[in-house]
């Protein structure tokens, strides 16, 4: 806090301080050192001590009246002179400096105090070089001058220093000093060169070290403290650690603040008023009137006091003045333009009587150092959060013109950003309006959030682009073998010492302990079997292809760099494993879904929920849906951000018998002609098990596209728990393998357009064979039978 005014003294410091910028820069430098709790011993050239500043006093009633630094057990008395010339004439600045040192020395009761002359590089070398060396030497040993012979220039400087000391003792009517007293005084005298003028080396270096300390531009902190130092000096005031911390805390960086990111060009932020300025120096308040003859008042006042603190307090719906009185508040603004716009739009205020209470004077408080610094804090916070497309109150996305506001309210942390007009609270300080230049159909849509989620995501839908089928049936597995929160995964050790991990949905597959060991055992059995066939399991060196050695090489158009698998091991899952080996962030997500803006419920059409993969094409879909009788009204757009959120939504749809369509497009007869229908694999199995007789089988033929262009056919009988690998290298041309035969037979019987074909993932299609009969010979079963647990993550 700023401590009260000091008693005036008879020194000349107050007169010389006026108009001198250097002293204010030194003061700002030291006050900032105090705020950051830095050791100033090196700056004050006291390398053998740890000196931290607890208070900085200006123009005190001490004998040295420029600046006094208070430390834990001592004080540093500073005389700040931008330029000094060595002279023992009693009217010289150098003599006046030494005279103040002498007077303080005689009044001081602490021999740990120091008397410091701080000056710039423009000071004469006889002081900056010779006297600095002499005073340093005096602190190293007694009788330093006898032990350290002086050069000619050093002798001259030393003699003038002694002359000034003796003259000062005489002028102040002190007893004639002995050599021992003079030596003791010289030990406490310091000559410090501090280059803190504009672009000075000390200023540049110090400001660079502040880059990560504050959330505003460091030069603005610097300019604020220089301006404050001038006021403290003129008013003969002091500031302590608590006071400077209170002043600067609002601008301090915190570890939980996000790194600054460039705002996406899709969303433009326009600050109000003109020139995109943020005004922080004034408060313009629409509040209940202070006068009985009026209903409400438009009050203008400056925001900060002389110490940089807020002059009034704001609560949720009231303003508290300095005397403790409170008034209902209707709105709060940074400019009259914002207040006028507010009053114009508030019909309920039009019938009341309004009194204007502007400030007197022409001073532009928005241009004061504290206001400019606070504006930079607001601007930096908005950019750092990078959420200009999201309402900082309700957290939903923005699309229409919105308000740019600052939150500075008792009991709430500082915040700033965009909000919906309907989310405005009385205490929110309106800075202006934000204009969205995107699609008007994207109601309350957080476009920046959407763009941030696209990296390595939507793996399924990207793969679907290669599927030449208008309407696709996509299988979603509601009961996967893995556990997204499982603590274990399976590491594949390769012969060259490197490692891979088993995957599902493009991510390292996680399991609970029992399942992990069961799957690991099955994989190791497959490994042994491959060695028995003299075609070991291998991974390509890039980790993208996995299979048996001979099959991979035989079906590749060019030789592959293969590495043999040596074992599958269950290991603890770590975040580092995922960071290194995950190939996708999300397999399904992000997707957008439509929510009723009034109720918050999902919008459904005939028990159907529509999802979209690309919001930019929303207008085309809205027009199509409207033609089909599916009209969206009063909607907002929410984002299904992760696969976990997608799974949660799918479970909800199952429980509520809601069909899920992705990118649905309809013809004029309201028939689905494009898009994907999501179906649950587990639900299909259960449905068949309940609807069909026990002797009938629920069977599927999975056909997966391999990386080399061939196909793998896998037959699965769920009722009898039989899985057969029919062929793993089908060419799908004139191939007559059993999988191709199954397709051909059913196509001839039902017609190719009537086959029950679905998609399990971007590489796998599924043919429903539940109504067919297949008899397998025992020898065939023994030769082709494989573990469903091994193949389920691949084909589903």
Secondary structure as GFF3:
##gff-version 3
##sequence-region A 1 796
A	DSSP	beta_strand	2	3	.	.	.	ID=ss1
A	DSSP	alpha_helix	13	17	.	.	.	ID=ss2
A	DSSP	alpha_helix	21	35	.	.	.	ID=ss3
A	DSSP	beta_strand	55	58	.	.	.	ID=ss4
A	DSSP	beta_strand	67	70	.	.	.	ID=ss5
A	DSSP	beta_strand	75	80	.	.	.	ID=ss6
A	DSSP	alpha_helix	93	107	.	.	.	ID=ss7
A	DSSP	beta_strand	114	119	.	.	.	ID=ss8
A	DSSP	alpha_helix	125	125	.	.	.	ID=ss9
A	DSSP	pi_helix	126	131	.	.	.	ID=ss10
A	DSSP	alpha_helix	132	140	.	.	.	ID=ss11
A	DSSP	alpha_helix	144	147	.	.	.	ID=ss12
A	DSSP	alpha_helix	152	171	.	.	.	ID=ss13
A	DSSP	alpha_helix	179	187	.	.	.	ID=ss14
A	DSSP	beta_strand	189	193	.	.	.	ID=ss15
A	DSSP	alpha_helix	201	209	.	.	.	ID=ss16
A	DSSP	alpha_helix	218	234	.	.	.	ID=ss17
A	DSSP	beta_strand	238	240	.	.	.	ID=ss18
A	DSSP	alpha_helix	241	248	.	.	.	ID=ss19
A	DSSP	three_ten_helix	249	251	.	.	.	ID=ss20
A	DSSP	three_ten_helix	274	276	.	.	.	ID=ss21
A	DSSP	beta_strand	282	288	.	.	.	ID=ss22
A	DSSP	beta_strand	296	302	.	.	.	ID=ss23
A	DSSP	beta_strand	313	314	.	.	.	ID=ss24
A	DSSP	beta_strand	318	320	.	.	.	ID=ss25
A	DSSP	beta_strand	326	333	.	.	.	ID=ss26
A	DSSP	alpha_helix	336	345	.	.	.	ID=ss27
A	DSSP	three_ten_helix	347	349	.	.	.	ID=ss28
A	DSSP	beta_strand	354	357	.	.	.	ID=ss29
A	DSSP	three_ten_helix	365	367	.	.	.	ID=ss30
A	DSSP	alpha_helix	369	385	.	.	.	ID=ss31
A	DSSP	beta_strand	402	407	.	.	.	ID=ss32
A	DSSP	beta_strand	415	419	.	.	.	ID=ss33
A	DSSP	three_ten_helix	421	423	.	.	.	ID=ss34
A	DSSP	beta_strand	429	434	.	.	.	ID=ss35
A	DSSP	alpha_helix	447	453	.	.	.	ID=ss36
A	DSSP	alpha_helix	459	464	.	.	.	ID=ss37
A	DSSP	beta_strand	471	476	.	.	.	ID=ss38
A	DSSP	beta_strand	488	494	.	.	.	ID=ss39
A	DSSP	beta_strand	499	501	.	.	.	ID=ss40
A	DSSP	beta_strand	503	504	.	.	.	ID=ss41
A	DSSP	beta_strand	507	508	.	.	.	ID=ss42
A	DSSP	alpha_helix	513	532	.	.	.	ID=ss43
A	DSSP	beta_strand	537	540	.	.	.	ID=ss44
A	DSSP	beta_strand	546	548	.	.	.	ID=ss45
A	DSSP	alpha_helix	549	554	.	.	.	ID=ss46
A	DSSP	beta_strand	562	572	.	.	.	ID=ss47
A	DSSP	alpha_helix	575	581	.	.	.	ID=ss48
A	DSSP	beta_strand	591	596	.	.	.	ID=ss49
A	DSSP	beta_strand	608	612	.	.	.	ID=ss50
A	DSSP	three_ten_helix	615	617	.	.	.	ID=ss51
A	DSSP	alpha_helix	618	627	.	.	.	ID=ss52
A	DSSP	beta_strand	635	640	.	.	.	ID=ss53
A	DSSP	alpha_helix	643	655	.	.	.	ID=ss54
A	DSSP	beta_strand	659	666	.	.	.	ID=ss55
A	DSSP	beta_strand	672	680	.	.	.	ID=ss56
A	DSSP	alpha_helix	681	691	.	.	.	ID=ss57
A	DSSP	beta_strand	699	705	.	.	.	ID=ss58
A	DSSP	beta_strand	711	717	.	.	.	ID=ss59
A	DSSP	beta_strand	722	730	.	.	.	ID=ss60
A	DSSP	alpha_helix	738	750	.	.	.	ID=ss61
A	DSSP	three_ten_helix	752	754	.	.	.	ID=ss62
A	DSSP	beta_strand	757	759	.	.	.	ID=ss63
A	DSSP	beta_strand	764	768	.	.	.	ID=ss64
A	DSSP	alpha_helix	778	784	.	.	.	ID=ss65
A	DSSP	alpha_helix	788	795	.	.	.	ID=ss66
###
